[in-house]
Structures are given as structure tokens and as C-alpha cells.
Amino acid sequence: MPNQPPDYVPGHGLLREKKVVVTAAAGTGIGYATAKRCAEEGARVLISDIHERRLAEAAERLEAETGQRPATAICNVTQEEDVEALLNAATSELGEIDILVNNAGMGGNAAVVEMTDEQWNLVMDVTLNGTFRMTRAAMRHMMPRGQGVIVNNASVLGWRAQKLQAHYAAAKAGVMALTRCAALEAAEANVRINCVAPSIAMHAFLSKVTPDGLLEELTSKEAFGRAAEVWEVANVIVFLASDYSSYMTGETISVSSQRA
């Protein structure tokens, strides 16, 4: 049936011996799924999040599910000192950082005419500025080595329009533009930067923060008649992080079953 997700894809060693950092990896979303997939593909992983308890729980779950205990670090991507501390922790725990997955982001629902500066600025600071801070720090780490990969998490709302999402859509469009521009600079040092743009990936937290009926409406527009599984988005992130995408940089891949 087209509305049933496929079987989970086993690992194929695509990231064997790579050192990977994934931000905002606690909980049930794309970040956790990406950390799990990276571990299953043979990588050593460090996960970060702003929530200490959830981060510890995620590490325990990852160890139970993959046999690998990830390193952890608390990080608020709106704080430069936290970003620097995360990179230092990753270097200490993993050695060199081969791959950074920028997953941290924040959304919400607000009409433009009612949106406060605080609402706008918070979404921008976490989603766009946080991605910038992490990208800048990783580039400073990777470029002198002449290797590394950064994968950013954007959204199809960086292209599309949706009511109540002006702040989030603007931030994600900014992530796409940041990816394109930073990639040209990083290419001089053989560092690649790409991003994914999911349409709708179902997980428990998303259902809590989305208005009634909206998820059903969005899902009905998908060609497969279902939302993506978070691990299906993670699979594309793993592809971009791996050597299979060695000629790609500055690109945004739409992870969607409808027209981007």
C-alpha cells in the first residue's frame, strides 16, 4: 500500500570511522534519527541538545539500540560560548570532527500582524543564527584540515508559503542561502556544505505543537499519502554526509513526495 512506510534500511558502513556531531538530537525527531543512522553506518557520534535530561535519555536509548554510547554535550546554539564549548568537547571526545549535522531549529504558529519581535527574533536566533554559529565554528575547524562535511536541516517552507509560518519560513530560506554562500567559501578547502529540506516528518513532538487538522491536511497533499518517517529524512542526511555525494556542495535536497 502506498501509504505504508517502507522497511527500515540497514546500515551499509557509509560513515565507517567518521566522527559526527549532531545538534538538537534529544527527543524523537530528525536529530535523534540522524544520530542513530550515523551510528548504524559506522560513525562515532556526539549528540548535543539544550535539554540535559532528554539528552541523557537519548544517549541511553542510542546505546540500547545501536550498541554505541554516544558522547554528549549541552549546547544552546544561541550562545557563542556554548557553540565553542561544543566544538571543544567534540574535539576532546572524538578527535577531529569529520561531519556536523546542524539540526537545531525552532518554529511556532503566529500571524504576521500579531507576531511580536520576540517571537520573530527567537525563531531567527535558534534556526538561522544558530546554524550560522555552528557552521562558522565547524568551518574554522575543518578548513585548515582540508576536509569535512556540514549538513544543514532546512525545510520546504524555505520555498513554499504557509500561513502562520512567516518567521520559520524566512529562517529556513536563510539556512538555504547560508548553505549556498558558505559552500563556495568552504570548497576552497575541500569542505562540503549541503542541506535537506523536509516537507513533513512525523514524530511525537510535532503532533503536540501543530494545530488540530493541519498535519492531516499537509499529509493528504503528499504523493504517498503519508508523512515521512524521521529516519527517511536521516537517510538523505547520511547520503549528503557520505562520500557518495562527493561532487555536491551548496545544494538543497527536498525530502518530499510532492513538488518542492
Steps between C-alpha positions, in 0.01 A plus 500: 500500500640844411414652838710248696863587579767271356710264707782657698819503295799325664837669524758456225809650661465831315655699786745243633750658744362851440452734796159664498338778705119536492331798665153486660510121502292430810136400469331318214569720199737516205804573716469180702423296188810645333724420795369144499549460127855637522585250773348220294714611205816457706562853629603614845238749614467794736148633559413838645181658624381777729301258719731316738259227611374428148858492374597238757192295414584523129853376565368204696252417225764524230726266692217250542403518132844511336743361756694828490490752784521847343690784659276787613525876549246758612477779245277801445580606143393858576803535728843528339673368813285185484586450135871530572466264797320246279778502240760468776309209655470328164870542431581362844261204474534411132822656381448672168142576392423362156128577479269757661122467470331830585158387615416762765198709412183650642160569351159606623175638366436873480329732253726777374268775623502352852861378515720672756863593448585244768327218309669596175844545657494172695421292191766686302760467774459127550428392143711733285753665730562173682572325171734784409687481832544124474599517132756772567654305787512177299652672197776640721564146617472321166654737248857491638481119474381516141202272555158480664128503431219714641135408447234755594133429566277743312135453396287512187352813659820668389337485155127474573248720675293398802287713728632566853852394399664823377776496765581131455484515120724807490751333731509181294538696176792668673652162581483411131670826400764459772567149371553619143733787591701323769545201268686711243741623765545155654560334162837673481606273789321185374221536759144431380180662630152389392154490653179303503152651476240260644132557439340314791669240719277360772612472860343542842609859567375624163151369569496686834584843358298491176141633486226239475437385146808659345712186499221308334459773239872513422531121493211472254702705249792258502519264203541194722207605720714502813759706681864400478649290774773698676752234399413555135620859536803375694586269209535801270712679760726194517528503119608866506746428780652205316746475214212403270423873469862606445419731207212678675537826689275799555197290411162456668326165460125497546398196706141501387256289302351802327625788287746714694 
